[in-house]
Structures are given as C-alpha cells and as structure tokens.
Amino acid sequence: MLTKTIERTRERYVCAQLSTYTYHHLAFVRKLRVEIFHTVMYGISRIHTVLPISCLSSIDSALMFW
C-alpha cells in the first residue's frame, strides 16, 4: 500500500514537472517568434525608409511570394 502511494506521488510529480517544462518551453517559443517578427518588421520598415519608391514594389512582391 505504501509503495503504491509513493509510486502515485512520484508519477504526479513527474507529470507536474513535464507540464511545467512544456509551459515554459511554449512561452519561450512564443516570445522568440514575437521577437523574430518584430525584428523582421523593423528591418522592412528601415528598408522602406532607405530605398527609393521604385524599389519598394519589387520588394513587396518578393515578400508576398515568400
């Protein structure tokens, strides 16, 4: 009886650890995706301010294709 209780407790602990790890991993991935998106959008905005208007249409169509 005691060993069964210990085993169940251990299983609960392992499941809790895994769910905590999964939560933190997903939060990290979500934050990383947001950072990448902001970096790309900032880079695009910088390109739009530097390049002349004639270059922008080809860049926009290339981005739409990608």
Distance bins in CASP14 RR format, pairs under 12 A and 6 or more apart:
PFRMAT RR
TARGET T0000
AUTHOR 0000-0000-0000
RMODE 2
METHOD distances of the structure
MODEL  1
1 7 0 0 0 0 0 1 0 0 0 0 0
1 8 0 0 0 0 0 1 0 0 0 0 0
2 8 0 0 0 0 0 1 0 0 0 0 0
2 9 0 0 0 0 0 1 0 0 0 0 0
3 9 0 0 0 0 0 1 0 0 0 0 0
3 10 0 0 0 0 0 1 0 0 0 0 0
4 10 0 0 0 0 0 1 0 0 0 0 0
4 11 0 0 0 0 0 1 0 0 0 0 0
5 11 0 0 0 0 0 1 0 0 0 0 0
5 12 0 0 0 0 0 1 0 0 0 0 0
6 12 0 0 0 0 0 1 0 0 0 0 0
6 13 0 0 0 0 0 1 0 0 0 0 0
7 13 0 0 0 0 0 1 0 0 0 0 0
7 14 0 0 0 0 0 1 0 0 0 0 0
8 14 0 0 0 0 0 1 0 0 0 0 0
8 15 0 0 0 0 0 1 0 0 0 0 0
9 15 0 0 0 0 0 1 0 0 0 0 0
9 16 0 0 0 0 0 1 0 0 0 0 0
10 16 0 0 0 0 0 1 0 0 0 0 0
10 17 0 0 0 0 0 1 0 0 0 0 0
11 17 0 0 0 0 0 1 0 0 0 0 0
11 18 0 0 0 0 0 1 0 0 0 0 0
12 18 0 0 0 0 0 1 0 0 0 0 0
12 19 0 0 0 0 0 1 0 0 0 0 0
13 19 0 0 0 0 0 1 0 0 0 0 0
13 20 0 0 0 0 0 1 0 0 0 0 0
14 20 0 0 0 0 0 1 0 0 0 0 0
14 21 0 0 0 0 0 1 0 0 0 0 0
15 21 0 0 0 0 0 1 0 0 0 0 0
15 22 0 0 0 0 0 1 0 0 0 0 0
16 22 0 0 0 0 0 1 0 0 0 0 0
16 23 0 0 0 0 0 1 0 0 0 0 0
17 23 0 0 0 0 0 1 0 0 0 0 0
17 24 0 0 0 0 0 1 0 0 0 0 0
18 24 0 0 0 0 0 1 0 0 0 0 0
18 25 0 0 0 0 0 1 0 0 0 0 0
19 25 0 0 0 0 0 1 0 0 0 0 0
19 26 0 0 0 0 0 1 0 0 0 0 0
20 26 0 0 0 0 0 1 0 0 0 0 0
20 27 0 0 0 0 0 1 0 0 0 0 0
21 27 0 0 0 0 0 1 0 0 0 0 0
21 28 0 0 0 0 0 1 0 0 0 0 0
22 28 0 0 0 0 0 1 0 0 0 0 0
22 29 0 0 0 0 0 1 0 0 0 0 0
23 29 0 0 0 0 0 1 0 0 0 0 0
23 30 0 0 0 0 0 1 0 0 0 0 0
24 30 0 0 0 0 0 1 0 0 0 0 0
24 31 0 0 0 0 0 1 0 0 0 0 0
25 31 0 0 0 0 0 1 0 0 0 0 0
25 32 0 0 0 0 0 1 0 0 0 0 0
26 32 0 0 0 0 0 1 0 0 0 0 0
26 33 0 0 0 0 0 1 0 0 0 0 0
27 33 0 0 0 0 0 1 0 0 0 0 0
27 34 0 0 0 0 0 1 0 0 0 0 0
28 34 0 0 0 0 0 1 0 0 0 0 0
28 35 0 0 0 0 0 1 0 0 0 0 0
29 35 0 0 0 0 0 1 0 0 0 0 0
29 36 0 0 0 0 0 1 0 0 0 0 0
30 36 0 0 0 0 0 1 0 0 0 0 0
30 37 0 0 0 0 0 1 0 0 0 0 0
31 37 0 0 0 0 0 1 0 0 0 0 0
31 38 0 0 0 0 0 1 0 0 0 0 0
32 38 0 0 0 0 0 1 0 0 0 0 0
32 39 0 0 0 0 0 1 0 0 0 0 0
33 39 0 0 0 0 0 1 0 0 0 0 0
33 40 0 0 0 0 0 1 0 0 0 0 0
34 40 0 0 0 0 0 1 0 0 0 0 0
34 41 0 0 0 0 0 1 0 0 0 0 0
35 41 0 0 0 0 0 1 0 0 0 0 0
35 42 0 0 0 0 0 1 0 0 0 0 0
36 42 0 0 0 0 0 1 0 0 0 0 0
36 43 0 0 0 0 0 1 0 0 0 0 0
37 43 0 0 0 0 0 1 0 0 0 0 0
37 44 0 0 0 0 0 1 0 0 0 0 0
38 44 0 0 0 0 0 1 0 0 0 0 0
38 45 0 0 0 0 0 1 0 0 0 0 0
39 45 0 0 0 0 0 1 0 0 0 0 0
39 46 0 0 0 0 0 1 0 0 0 0 0
40 46 0 0 0 0 0 1 0 0 0 0 0
40 47 0 0 0 0 0 1 0 0 0 0 0
40 63 0 0 0 0 1 0 0 0 0 0 0
40 66 0 0 0 0 0 1 0 0 0 0 0
41 47 0 0 0 0 0 1 0 0 0 0 0
41 48 0 0 0 0 0 1 0 0 0 0 0
41 63 0 0 0 0 0 1 0 0 0 0 0
42 48 0 0 0 0 0 1 0 0 0 0 0
42 49 0 0 0 0 0 1 0 0 0 0 0
43 49 0 0 0 0 1 0 0 0 0 0 0
43 50 0 0 0 0 1 0 0 0 0 0 0
43 51 0 0 0 0 0 1 0 0 0 0 0
43 59 0 0 0 0 0 1 0 0 0 0 0
43 63 0 0 0 0 0 1 0 0 0 0 0
44 50 0 0 0 0 0 1 0 0 0 0 0
44 51 0 0 0 0 0 1 0 0 0 0 0
44 56 0 0 0 0 0 1 0 0 0 0 0
44 59 0 0 0 0 1 0 0 0 0 0 0
44 60 0 0 0 0 1 0 0 0 0 0 0
44 62 0 0 0 0 0 1 0 0 0 0 0
44 63 1 0 0 1 0 0 0 0 0 0 0
44 66 0 0 0 0 0 1 0 0 0 0 0
45 51 0 0 0 0 0 1 0 0 0 0 0
45 56 0 0 0 0 0 1 0 0 0 0 0
45 59 0 0 0 0 0 1 0 0 0 0 0
46 59 0 0 0 0 0 1 0 0 0 0 0
47 55 0 0 0 0 1 0 0 0 0 0 0
47 56 0 0 0 0 1 0 0 0 0 0 0
47 58 0 0 0 0 0 1 0 0 0 0 0
47 59 1 0 0 1 0 0 0 0 0 0 0
47 60 0 0 0 0 0 1 0 0 0 0 0
47 62 0 0 0 0 0 1 0 0 0 0 0
47 63 0 0 0 0 1 0 0 0 0 0 0
48 55 0 0 0 0 1 0 0 0 0 0 0
48 56 1 0 0 1 0 0 0 0 0 0 0
48 57 0 0 0 0 0 1 0 0 0 0 0
48 59 0 0 0 0 1 0 0 0 0 0 0
48 60 0 0 0 0 1 0 0 0 0 0 0
48 63 0 0 0 0 0 1 0 0 0 0 0
49 55 0 0 0 0 0 1 0 0 0 0 0
49 56 0 0 0 0 0 1 0 0 0 0 0
50 56 0 0 0 0 0 1 0 0 0 0 0
50 59 0 0 0 0 0 1 0 0 0 0 0
51 57 0 0 0 0 0 1 0 0 0 0 0
51 58 0 0 0 0 1 0 0 0 0 0 0
51 59 1 0 0 1 0 0 0 0 0 0 0
51 60 0 0 0 0 0 1 0 0 0 0 0
52 58 0 0 0 0 0 1 0 0 0 0 0
52 59 0 0 0 0 0 1 0 0 0 0 0
53 59 0 0 0 0 0 1 0 0 0 0 0
53 60 0 0 0 0 0 1 0 0 0 0 0
54 60 0 0 0 0 0 1 0 0 0 0 0
55 61 0 0 0 0 0 1 0 0 0 0 0
55 62 0 0 0 0 0 1 0 0 0 0 0
56 62 0 0 0 0 0 1 0 0 0 0 0
56 63 0 0 0 0 0 1 0 0 0 0 0
57 63 0 0 0 0 0 1 0 0 0 0 0
57 64 0 0 0 0 0 1 0 0 0 0 0
58 64 0 0 0 0 0 1 0 0 0 0 0
58 65 0 0 0 0 0 1 0 0 0 0 0
59 65 0 0 0 0 0 1 0 0 0 0 0
59 66 0 0 0 0 0 1 0 0 0 0 0
60 66 0 0 0 0 0 1 0 0 0 0 0
END
